[in-house]
């Protein structure tokens, strides 16, 4: 088997200026089950896909409680995610004990990024093979950050990581401008639809996804399966009602087009009704 001579050590640079061990860790994030985050002015919603390794096993937990105002969703190696979430929980407790106030989300993310970056410059360590979506609320408002195994971090209005996350990103890119003023329930609905986009035709059920919310006056918590299933049923019923209405409307427009003299409006009704943005 071919072996790259520049990937045996995390501190060995290739002639092209790349650290292959870091890129392998980033590839582990892409192979993990999808995780999605959205934020508005007052709320942050985290969602993830529950994927079991076999039919005989249960799924691993992908969303972790850090503090009452901070939660994290992971994609990649779950063991690394548990270690980092425990570190974040410890930092929040220490800060609260010292200063008697909640740890700002941005400061925690910087500390987490520094911890991840150290692992890219020590020959006796390896990069953490996990990506984290950190959502929280502090005095400056709601925040959603993505922490990369390379030590980089970015703030987003909405983001998705993990396998088949590109489909969710496409949906979020169409809708993200409305997220800032979205209500809590609308934000959860968009998170569920984005999660459904990553399933590639598989039916969305509460047993294969987890939703967590944190917001103004609402500490971080994971929604129970019954609540999630009711939300899924609600927007799927609306979607099923919209599609037949759009099809019948399109047929009426085509038959009425010669009389009304407006051929430009014939195709608009079915296209708008069938668009996933209107679900």
Backbone bond lengths (Angstrom), bond angles and torsions (degrees), N, CA, C in turn:
res aa  C-N    CA-C-N  psi(-1)  N-CA   C-N-CA  omega(-1)  CA-C   N-CA-C  phi
1 X - - - 1.470 - - 1.531 109.35 -
2 X 1.332 114.97 135.41 1.459 119.35 179.88 1.529 110.33 -68.05
3 X 1.312 115.30 137.17 1.462 120.49 179.95 1.522 109.33 -128.48
4 X 1.309 115.77 130.49 1.456 120.64 179.39 1.528 108.78 -74.30
5 X 1.315 117.32 129.14 1.461 119.94 -176.08 1.522 112.95 -77.92
6 X 1.340 117.32 -4.76 1.462 120.03 -178.77 1.525 112.86 -106.96
7 X 1.333 118.36 9.11 1.469 119.78 -177.70 1.517 112.75 -113.39
8 X 1.323 117.80 14.41 1.472 119.84 -179.91 1.518 112.39 -82.62
9 X 1.322 117.95 -14.88 1.459 121.14 -176.90 1.521 108.31 -143.37
10 X 1.327 116.04 140.16 1.458 119.50 -176.89 1.530 112.12 -69.09
11 X 1.338 117.73 -21.42 1.468 120.57 -178.43 1.527 112.80 -96.56
12 X 1.310 118.15 6.31 1.465 121.93 178.89 1.522 109.79 -92.37
13 X 1.316 115.81 119.08 1.459 121.50 -179.82 1.521 109.61 -90.49
14 X 1.318 117.28 140.50 1.456 121.65 173.93 1.532 108.92 -79.49
15 X 1.326 118.09 163.58 1.471 119.52 177.58 1.525 113.64 -58.46
16 X 1.334 116.51 -24.14 1.469 119.79 178.25 1.522 112.45 -84.13
17 X 1.340 117.79 1.20 1.458 120.86 178.54 1.511 113.81 81.27
18 X 1.326 116.89 34.77 1.464 120.92 -177.52 1.526 109.85 -118.75
19 X 1.334 114.83 147.94 1.463 122.11 171.92 1.527 107.34 -107.12
20 X 1.319 115.76 104.21 1.460 119.46 -172.23 1.528 112.11 -67.88
21 X 1.323 118.12 -33.41 1.461 119.79 178.75 1.526 111.37 -61.36
22 X 1.330 116.51 -37.71 1.468 120.17 177.61 1.528 110.00 -67.94
23 X 1.322 116.34 -40.41 1.463 119.36 179.08 1.529 111.24 -66.67
24 X 1.333 117.22 -33.65 1.463 119.85 175.82 1.528 110.67 -64.28
25 X 1.331 116.21 -39.34 1.466 119.64 177.92 1.528 110.87 -64.57
26 X 1.332 116.78 -39.41 1.464 120.31 178.08 1.525 110.74 -67.94
27 X 1.327 116.55 -31.23 1.465 119.79 176.17 1.528 110.77 -69.15
28 X 1.322 117.76 -32.49 1.465 120.83 176.96 1.530 110.83 -62.71
29 X 1.337 116.26 -34.15 1.469 120.14 176.98 1.526 110.00 -65.64
30 X 1.335 116.68 -41.31 1.464 119.95 -179.49 1.520 111.94 -66.04
31 X 1.340 117.36 -27.95 1.459 120.81 -178.41 1.529 112.82 -84.76
32 X 1.323 118.09 -13.98 1.459 121.08 -178.35 1.513 111.90 -75.71
33 X 1.319 116.19 165.26 1.459 120.38 178.23 1.523 110.23 -66.34
34 X 1.322 116.03 150.61 1.459 122.12 -169.21 1.527 112.18 -67.24
35 X 1.326 115.08 144.57 1.470 122.89 172.93 1.521 107.60 -133.43
36 X 1.325 116.64 139.87 1.464 122.61 -172.79 1.516 109.09 -132.83
37 X 1.328 116.13 141.55 1.459 121.58 176.76 1.512 111.01 -134.92
38 X 1.335 116.84 141.50 1.464 123.43 176.68 1.519 108.07 -138.56
39 X 1.320 116.14 149.76 1.467 118.77 176.45 1.524 110.61 -140.47
40 X 1.324 114.34 149.48 1.460 122.81 171.64 1.524 107.29 -118.10
41 X 1.302 117.05 -164.20 1.461 119.72 178.86 1.524 112.01 -68.96
42 X 1.327 115.96 -28.18 1.464 119.25 -171.81 1.524 114.05 -122.60
43 X 1.336 118.74 -12.43 1.467 120.52 -174.50 1.522 111.18 -136.93
44 X 1.316 114.99 154.82 1.463 122.95 171.22 1.528 107.39 -129.34
45 X 1.325 115.99 132.72 1.465 122.01 178.89 1.513 108.36 -118.72
46 X 1.333 116.58 130.49 1.458 123.17 175.32 1.523 108.64 -115.43
47 X 1.321 116.15 137.99 1.466 121.49 179.26 1.514 109.19 -136.59
48 X 1.313 116.83 149.55 1.459 120.88 177.12 1.520 109.69 -148.66
49 X 1.327 114.71 158.59 1.464 122.10 177.86 1.527 108.64 -96.09
50 X 1.315 116.25 129.55 1.465 121.55 178.12 1.527 109.25 -89.80
51 X 1.308 115.92 112.25 1.461 120.88 -177.49 1.530 109.44 -119.34
52 X 1.327 116.24 119.99 1.466 121.02 177.89 1.524 109.76 -90.30
53 X 1.326 116.24 145.80 1.456 120.62 179.58 1.524 112.26 -69.89
54 X 1.305 117.61 -28.56 1.460 121.41 177.42 1.520 109.11 -152.30
55 X 1.314 115.31 168.88 1.462 119.80 179.95 1.524 112.04 -68.34
56 X 1.320 117.25 -18.83 1.462 121.25 -177.73 1.528 112.69 -90.89
57 X 1.322 117.62 -6.34 1.460 120.28 -176.24 1.522 110.72 -115.86
58 X 1.314 115.22 160.84 1.458 120.80 174.25 1.526 109.02 -90.15
59 X 1.317 115.98 166.91 1.456 120.13 178.82 1.527 110.18 -81.75
60 X 1.324 115.97 161.15 1.451 121.26 177.52 1.528 110.15 -91.38
61 X 1.294 115.89 148.11 1.455 121.50 -179.17 1.521 110.13 -69.86
62 X 1.339 116.93 131.32 1.454 121.82 -175.82 1.525 113.46 -117.03
63 X 1.320 118.19 -9.29 1.466 122.19 178.25 1.522 107.97 -120.85
64 X 1.343 116.09 130.34 1.460 121.06 -174.30 1.523 110.61 -124.95
65 X 1.315 114.44 141.86 1.467 121.69 174.25 1.521 108.58 -83.22
66 X 1.326 117.12 124.73 1.462 122.06 178.78 1.525 110.19 -102.58
67 X 1.313 116.10 -51.19 1.465 122.57 175.93 1.522 106.91 -151.23
68 X 1.331 116.06 176.58 1.463 118.46 179.98 1.519 112.38 -63.48
69 X 1.332 117.85 -21.11 1.460 120.77 -178.20 1.524 112.84 -113.14
70 X 1.329 118.58 4.83 1.468 121.70 -177.10 1.526 109.25 -140.65
71 X 1.349 115.53 138.55 1.450 122.31 172.10 1.518 109.16 -141.16
72 X 1.318 116.15 165.52 1.464 119.87 -175.95 1.523 109.48 -141.45
73 X 1.356 115.29 140.18 1.458 122.97 172.63 1.520 107.76 -116.96
74 X 1.326 117.11 141.48 1.453 120.72 -172.71 1.528 110.72 -123.66
75 X 1.334 114.31 157.44 1.465 122.47 170.88 1.520 106.83 -142.07
76 X 1.319 116.94 130.15 1.459 121.22 -177.35 1.515 110.75 127.04
77 X 1.331 116.03 -141.55 1.458 121.05 -179.63 1.530 109.37 -75.83
78 X 1.327 116.03 113.97 1.461 120.00 -176.26 1.520 111.60 -64.63
79 X 1.325 117.94 -32.96 1.470 120.51 179.63 1.527 110.38 -61.72
80 X 1.324 117.60 -44.03 1.461 120.42 176.60 1.523 111.00 -64.43
81 X 1.319 116.77 -36.49 1.458 120.21 178.70 1.514 112.34 -64.37
82 X 1.337 117.35 -37.81 1.466 120.27 177.99 1.526 110.72 -65.96
83 X 1.329 116.53 -40.19 1.468 119.86 179.92 1.524 110.40 -63.54
84 X 1.318 117.16 -45.15 1.462 120.42 -178.09 1.528 111.53 -70.25
85 X 1.318 117.86 -36.06 1.470 119.13 178.21 1.522 110.66 -67.89
86 X 1.326 117.23 -34.53 1.463 120.00 176.15 1.532 110.44 -67.39
87 X 1.328 116.60 -38.24 1.463 120.24 175.67 1.537 110.86 -62.93
88 X 1.319 117.08 -43.12 1.466 120.64 178.90 1.526 110.97 -64.00
89 X 1.321 116.53 -40.22 1.466 120.37 178.96 1.529 110.74 -63.55
90 X 1.319 116.52 -39.60 1.461 120.74 179.03 1.530 111.11 -66.00
91 X 1.333 116.56 -40.92 1.467 120.08 179.01 1.525 111.31 -63.99
92 X 1.314 117.04 -39.56 1.473 120.23 178.95 1.528 110.85 -65.45
93 X 1.327 116.98 -40.96 1.464 120.20 179.77 1.528 110.46 -65.72
94 X 1.329 117.05 -44.78 1.468 120.73 -179.45 1.522 111.73 -63.21
95 X 1.335 116.84 -42.10 1.465 119.95 179.68 1.523 110.73 -65.64
96 X 1.315 116.54 -42.41 1.463 120.40 -179.66 1.527 110.76 -65.55
97 X 1.329 117.52 -36.88 1.457 121.26 178.49 1.529 110.90 -68.11
98 X 1.339 117.23 -37.92 1.466 120.96 -175.88 1.527 112.07 -78.24
99 X 1.332 115.93 -45.42 1.469 120.16 -172.01 1.527 113.48 -108.19
100 X 1.321 117.27 -4.86 1.469 122.36 179.37 1.520 111.83 55.07
101 X 1.312 115.88 39.98 1.461 122.25 176.16 1.526 108.00 -152.94
102 X 1.335 117.84 156.13 1.472 120.17 -178.69 1.529 111.53 -67.25
103 X 1.301 115.85 146.13 1.461 121.86 178.12 1.527 109.60 -71.13
104 X 1.356 118.24 126.00 1.473 120.00 176.90 1.527 111.23 -60.00
105 X 1.316 115.61 142.90 1.468 120.22 -175.38 1.521 110.68 -62.56
106 X 1.323 117.56 -43.66 1.455 120.96 -177.79 1.518 112.87 -61.08
107 X 1.319 117.14 -38.39 1.466 120.26 180.00 1.527 110.77 -68.37
108 X 1.320 116.94 -40.17 1.460 119.84 177.85 1.525 110.94 -63.33
109 X 1.323 116.94 -39.67 1.462 120.65 -179.04 1.527 110.37 -65.83
110 X 1.330 117.94 -38.93 1.463 120.89 177.62 1.530 110.36 -63.54
111 X 1.327 117.42 -43.12 1.463 120.57 177.82 1.527 111.14 -62.55
112 X 1.326 116.66 -39.62 1.460 120.59 178.54 1.531 110.97 -66.31
113 X 1.329 116.63 -41.46 1.461 120.26 179.06 1.530 111.08 -65.17
114 X 1.331 117.08 -39.47 1.472 119.89 177.38 1.531 110.85 -63.01
115 X 1.322 116.49 -39.78 1.474 120.09 179.12 1.531 110.57 -64.39
116 X 1.335 116.56 -39.52 1.460 119.81 179.16 1.524 111.41 -70.26
117 X 1.334 116.90 -35.33 1.462 119.71 -176.84 1.528 111.96 -69.46
118 X 1.329 117.17 -34.24 1.468 120.54 179.14 1.528 110.24 -57.97
119 X 1.327 117.28 -34.38 1.462 120.99 -178.67 1.524 112.61 -71.84
120 X 1.328 118.36 -9.15 1.464 120.90 177.66 1.523 112.08 -95.78
121 X 1.336 118.83 1.03 1.465 120.91 -177.53 1.518 112.55 -132.16
122 X 1.325 117.73 12.85 1.458 122.28 176.52 1.518 108.89 -118.74
123 X 1.323 116.11 126.18 1.460 119.57 -175.11 1.528 112.44 -69.95
124 X 1.325 117.73 -20.45 1.471 119.96 -178.74 1.535 111.68 -95.75
125 X 1.326 117.18 9.58 1.464 121.08 177.20 1.527 109.31 -122.92
126 X 1.306 115.22 170.53 1.459 121.13 173.18 1.527 108.99 -130.84
127 X 1.326 117.91 153.12 1.477 119.16 178.20 1.527 111.06 -64.06
128 X 1.320 116.03 148.92 1.460 120.55 174.22 1.527 108.34 -69.54
129 X 1.307 116.36 125.30 1.458 120.46 -177.93 1.511 112.76 -88.64
130 X 1.309 116.53 51.96 1.467 120.34 -177.51 1.528 109.36 -148.75
131 X 1.322 115.35 140.89 1.457 121.82 172.82 1.520 109.16 -105.39
132 X 1.322 116.24 141.97 1.466 120.75 -175.61 1.525 111.07 -123.31
133 X 1.324 114.90 131.13 1.459 121.52 169.54 1.521 106.98 -100.40
134 X 1.324 116.25 109.68 1.467 121.99 -176.49 1.521 108.35 -101.21
135 X 1.311 116.42 117.06 1.458 121.76 178.31 1.513 110.20 -115.75
136 X 1.324 116.28 138.61 1.457 119.27 -179.21 1.507 112.53 -166.08
137 X 1.318 113.76 173.99 1.461 122.16 -177.80 1.514 108.10 -134.22
138 X 1.344 116.32 129.33 1.461 120.46 175.56 1.519 109.06 -138.93
139 X 1.325 116.98 -164.05 1.466 120.71 -175.27 1.525 112.72 -63.78
140 X 1.319 117.47 -24.79 1.467 120.78 -178.87 1.523 112.65 -91.30
141 X 1.328 118.34 1.22 1.453 121.18 176.63 1.523 112.49 117.37
142 X 1.332 115.13 -164.46 1.464 121.41 -179.98 1.524 110.13 -85.65
143 X 1.333 115.73 144.74 1.467 120.71 -177.39 1.524 109.63 -138.02
144 X 1.334 114.90 147.03 1.458 122.32 173.44 1.522 107.80 -136.72
145 X 1.321 116.19 119.38 1.467 122.35 -178.20 1.519 109.67 -120.34
146 X 1.333 114.39 150.06 1.460 121.00 170.26 1.518 108.69 -115.11
147 X 1.329 116.54 123.96 1.460 122.58 176.87 1.520 109.73 -103.71
148 X 1.329 115.70 124.24 1.459 122.98 -176.50 1.527 109.85 -95.74
149 X 1.353 119.48 151.64 1.471 120.83 176.40 1.521 113.39 -59.42
150 X 1.337 118.16 -21.91 1.462 121.19 -179.84 1.521 112.56 -74.97
151 X 1.336 117.92 -11.10 1.456 120.98 -176.84 1.517 112.82 101.16
152 X 1.333 117.96 -4.76 1.461 120.97 175.47 1.526 110.06 -79.44
153 X 1.318 115.37 152.80 1.465 120.22 174.69 1.520 108.77 -143.19
154 X 1.330 115.54 147.32 1.451 122.29 -176.83 1.522 109.13 -139.31
155 X 1.313 116.49 146.70 1.466 121.11 175.50 1.520 108.67 -100.32
156 X 1.321 116.29 137.22 1.461 122.39 -175.69 1.522 110.58 -130.60
157 X 1.343 114.07 156.68 1.455 120.42 167.30 1.529 109.87 -79.76
158 X 1.324 115.75 -36.15 1.461 122.91 175.56 1.515 107.50 -158.90
159 X 1.336 116.44 145.97 1.463 119.38 -178.02 1.518 109.37 -158.17
160 X 1.341 114.98 158.13 1.461 121.69 178.10 1.515 108.64 -139.43
161 X 1.327 116.42 140.68 1.462 122.48 177.88 1.518 108.28 -133.95
162 X 1.325 115.82 163.90 1.448 120.43 178.26 1.517 112.53 103.27
163 X 1.328 115.55 -174.16 1.460 120.49 -177.61 1.523 110.90 -68.99
164 X 1.331 114.68 141.17 1.472 122.83 179.97 1.524 112.24 55.57
165 X 1.327 116.56 29.94 1.465 119.51 -179.87 1.523 112.22 -78.00
166 X 1.327 118.25 -14.60 1.459 120.02 -177.89 1.523 111.56 -63.49
167 X 1.333 116.72 -35.95 1.468 119.70 177.96 1.521 110.67 -63.52
168 X 1.337 116.63 -40.15 1.465 120.43 177.69 1.524 110.45 -67.69
169 X 1.336 117.42 -39.42 1.468 120.25 178.34 1.519 110.80 -61.54
170 X 1.324 116.96 -39.92 1.465 120.31 179.25 1.525 110.82 -60.45
171 X 1.325 116.49 -43.67 1.463 120.05 177.71 1.527 110.86 -64.80
172 X 1.324 117.22 -43.84 1.464 121.05 -178.10 1.519 111.43 -66.35
173 X 1.332 117.57 -35.72 1.462 120.23 178.82 1.520 111.88 -65.28
174 X 1.314 116.84 -30.00 1.468 120.07 177.28 1.522 112.20 -74.21
175 X 1.322 116.33 -28.33 1.462 120.13 -169.65 1.528 114.97 -111.18
176 X 1.328 118.48 -8.43 1.465 119.66 -165.99 1.521 113.33 -63.33
177 X 1.321 119.05 -26.44 1.459 120.48 -178.31 1.523 112.29 -65.86
178 X 1.323 117.13 -24.10 1.475 120.22 179.94 1.516 112.58 -91.20
179 X 1.353 118.09 -8.14 1.459 120.14 -175.55 1.528 112.17 -67.61
180 X 1.325 117.60 -32.35 1.463 120.44 -174.16 1.525 111.53 -59.09
181 X 1.325 117.11 -37.20 1.461 121.33 -178.47 1.526 112.59 -103.03
182 X 1.322 117.87 11.39 1.465 121.12 -177.85 1.527 111.09 -73.04
183 X 1.313 115.00 150.54 1.459 120.49 174.16 1.524 109.10 -80.63
184 X 1.311 115.58 171.88 1.472 120.89 -179.67 1.521 110.99 -59.65
185 X 1.337 117.69 -47.76 1.459 120.86 -177.03 1.522 111.80 -66.70
186 X 1.336 117.52 -38.53 1.467 120.24 178.37 1.522 110.75 -65.21
187 X 1.337 116.03 -36.87 1.456 119.86 179.55 1.536 110.55 -66.14
188 X 1.330 116.21 -40.47 1.466 119.84 177.67 1.519 110.65 -65.37
189 X 1.330 116.56 -40.33 1.464 120.01 179.19 1.526 110.78 -62.12
190 X 1.330 117.15 -44.49 1.467 120.12 178.22 1.525 111.23 -63.49
191 X 1.339 117.19 -36.52 1.469 120.32 177.43 1.524 110.86 -64.65
192 X 1.328 118.03 -40.10 1.456 121.41 178.91 1.530 111.61 -67.44
193 X 1.328 116.59 -40.20 1.469 119.54 179.29 1.526 110.07 -66.77
194 X 1.345 116.67 -41.14 1.469 119.90 177.29 1.527 110.79 -63.16
195 X 1.338 116.23 -37.85 1.465 119.57 176.78 1.519 111.14 -64.67
196 X 1.327 116.64 -39.86 1.462 120.44 178.41 1.524 111.50 -62.25
197 X 1.332 117.11 -32.64 1.466 120.38 -179.32 1.527 111.70 -64.01
198 X 1.341 117.62 -25.98 1.464 120.42 -178.30 1.525 112.89 -83.83
199 X 1.330 118.27 -6.18 1.461 121.20 -173.83 1.520 113.27 -87.93
200 X 1.338 117.79 -12.31 1.459 122.39 177.97 1.526 112.52 54.93
201 X 1.313 115.70 58.29 1.458 120.71 174.29 1.512 114.80 92.13
202 X 1.315 118.54 -16.87 1.467 120.21 178.11 1.519 109.94 -70.27
203 X 1.322 116.19 140.88 1.460 120.58 -177.61 1.522 110.28 -69.20
204 X 1.326 115.43 133.91 1.460 120.75 179.31 1.515 110.35 -77.92
205 X 1.336 116.31 126.21 1.459 122.63 177.78 1.522 108.70 -133.79
206 X 1.308 115.86 157.97 1.463 119.84 -179.33 1.526 111.95 -66.34
207 X 1.339 117.54 -21.96 1.463 120.56 -178.66 1.518 112.84 -75.01
208 X 1.331 118.63 -17.09 1.464 120.87 -177.90 1.520 112.21 -112.16
209 X 1.324 117.83 12.20 1.462 120.09 176.58 1.527 109.79 -145.79
210 X 1.318 115.37 154.71 1.462 122.09 178.27 1.520 108.08 -129.28
211 X 1.330 116.44 135.82 1.461 122.28 -179.33 1.528 108.72 -123.31
212 X 1.326 116.16 133.45 1.468 121.90 176.49 1.519 109.20 -129.62
213 X 1.335 115.72 147.78 1.466 121.77 -175.31 1.518 109.34 -134.40
214 X 1.337 115.99 141.77 1.462 122.78 168.74 1.519 107.13 -140.33
215 X 1.329 116.89 139.80 1.455 119.61 -177.57 1.506 111.91 -165.52
216 X 1.321 114.59 -175.03 1.452 121.36 -179.70 1.530 109.70 -63.51
217 X 1.324 116.73 120.02 1.452 121.16 -178.31 1.511 114.03 72.65
218 X 1.315 117.81 10.85 1.463 122.09 -178.42 1.527 109.25 -135.02
219 X 1.323 118.94 103.44 1.476 120.09 -179.77 1.521 111.12 -65.11
220 X 1.314 114.96 160.06 1.461 120.00 -178.22 1.528 110.35 -61.34
221 X 1.325 116.58 129.83 1.453 121.12 177.95 1.518 109.02 -156.44
222 X 1.330 115.19 156.17 1.458 122.68 178.14 1.521 108.59 -97.12
223 X 1.327 116.63 130.48 1.455 121.04 -179.66 1.525 110.29 -71.22
224 X 1.337 116.44 142.37 1.459 119.64 179.02 1.530 110.18 -74.55
225 X 1.318 115.47 162.42 1.462 120.67 -173.13 1.526 112.57 -63.64
226 X 1.326 118.33 -35.83 1.464 120.60 -179.55 1.523 111.13 -63.18
227 X 1.332 116.19 -42.96 1.469 119.86 179.08 1.519 111.07 -64.23
228 X 1.325 116.51 -42.93 1.466 120.25 -179.96 1.524 110.72 -64.37
229 X 1.324 117.17 -41.55 1.460 120.19 -179.43 1.522 111.27 -64.56
230 X 1.329 117.44 -37.50 1.468 120.15 177.65 1.529 110.63 -63.94
231 X 1.327 117.18 -40.14 1.463 120.43 177.91 1.528 111.15 -65.86
232 X 1.333 116.66 -40.40 1.461 120.26 178.01 1.524 110.46 -62.84
233 X 1.340 116.74 -46.53 1.462 120.46 179.61 1.520 111.08 -61.41
234 X 1.335 117.26 -37.16 1.466 120.91 -177.21 1.525 111.28 -63.02
235 X 1.340 118.49 -50.62 1.461 117.42 -175.75 1.531 112.31 -80.55
236 X 1.331 118.98 -20.96 1.460 119.74 175.15 1.529 110.73 -73.21
237 X 1.334 118.17 -34.67 1.470 120.76 175.67 1.517 110.16 -64.56
238 X 1.331 117.37 -41.77 1.458 121.22 178.29 1.523 110.31 -62.40
239 X 1.336 116.04 -41.10 1.459 120.40 -179.32 1.527 110.81 -63.82
240 X 1.345 116.88 -41.71 1.459 120.16 -179.30 1.528 111.16 -67.29
241 X 1.338 117.38 -31.72 1.458 120.26 178.28 1.524 111.55 -74.93
242 X 1.336 116.70 -32.78 1.461 120.28 -177.38 1.520 112.23 -71.52
243 X 1.343 117.19 -37.49 1.461 119.68 -174.78 1.533 111.95 -66.77
244 X 1.363 120.95 -48.85 1.471 119.22 177.17 1.517 112.21 -62.43
245 X 1.340 117.50 -36.53 1.459 119.83 178.88 1.521 110.68 -63.47
246 X 1.309 116.22 -38.97 1.460 120.07 179.57 1.518 111.03 -67.32
247 X 1.361 116.69 -39.94 1.455 119.19 -179.49 1.527 111.59 -66.35
248 X 1.338 116.38 -43.69 1.462 119.18 178.48 1.509 111.06 -66.94
249 X 1.318 117.38 -36.75 1.459 120.25 177.69 1.504 111.98 -64.49
250 X 1.363 116.13 -37.45 1.456 119.42 179.39 1.512 111.35 -66.87
251 X 1.350 117.47 -38.18 1.458 120.45 178.88 1.520 111.06 -66.04
252 X 1.344 117.50 -39.80 1.460 120.83 178.75 1.512 110.98 -64.32
253 X 1.321 116.67 -39.59 1.461 119.79 -179.22 1.510 111.41 -65.08
254 X 1.364 116.73 -39.10 1.455 119.98 -178.84 1.521 111.02 -66.34
255 X 1.363 116.95 -39.73 1.459 119.72 -179.81 1.515 111.49 -71.90
256 X 1.336 116.82 -29.82 1.457 119.71 -177.17 1.511 112.50 -91.41
257 X 1.317 118.39 -6.29 1.459 120.78 -174.00 1.514 112.59 -61.41
258 X 1.368 123.09 -45.10 1.459 120.79 -179.37 1.514 112.69 -61.79
259 X 1.368 117.75 -31.29 1.455 119.50 -178.67 1.521 112.10 -79.22
260 X 1.346 116.80 -37.76 1.456 119.07 -175.62 1.522 112.29 -84.89
261 X 1.327 116.36 -23.82 1.451 119.29 178.59 1.512 113.08 71.96
262 X 1.311 117.18 32.97 1.470 120.45 179.71 1.516 109.39 -128.88
263 X 1.345 118.56 70.07 1.465 120.17 -177.72 1.508 113.81 -66.50
264 X 1.326 118.84 -20.55 1.466 120.68 -177.76 1.508 112.13 -68.84
265 X 1.344 117.93 -20.84 1.461 121.33 -176.40 1.527 112.31 -94.13
266 X 1.361 117.61 2.39 1.457 118.31 -174.46 1.517 112.31 -65.25
267 X 1.339 118.76 -42.23 1.468 121.01 -172.44 1.503 114.76 -92.65
268 X 1.339 118.40 -4.01 1.463 118.51 -173.31 1.515 112.36 -73.14
269 X 1.342 118.20 -38.80 1.464 119.61 -175.30 1.516 113.10 -63.71
270 X 1.366 119.76 -48.71 1.464 117.35 179.47 1.512 113.42 -67.31
271 X 1.353 118.38 -33.54 1.456 119.68 -179.60 1.515 111.17 -66.38
272 X 1.341 116.67 -43.27 1.467 118.86 -178.97 1.524 110.67 -68.38
273 X 1.330 117.00 -37.13 1.462 119.06 -178.68 1.516 112.94 -70.67
274 X 1.345 115.61 -30.96 1.454 119.00 -176.09 1.516 113.38 -88.81
275 X 1.328 117.38 -9.35 1.456 119.55 -177.02 1.526 110.77 -67.54
276 X 1.346 118.29 137.21 1.471 119.74 -179.70 1.513 112.91 -66.05
277 X 1.339 117.27 -18.52 1.465 119.83 -179.41 1.517 111.78 -67.67
278 X 1.344 116.83 -25.04 1.466 119.96 -176.26 1.515 112.77 -94.17
279 X 1.336 117.12 3.49 1.468 119.43 -178.03 1.521 110.34 -68.76
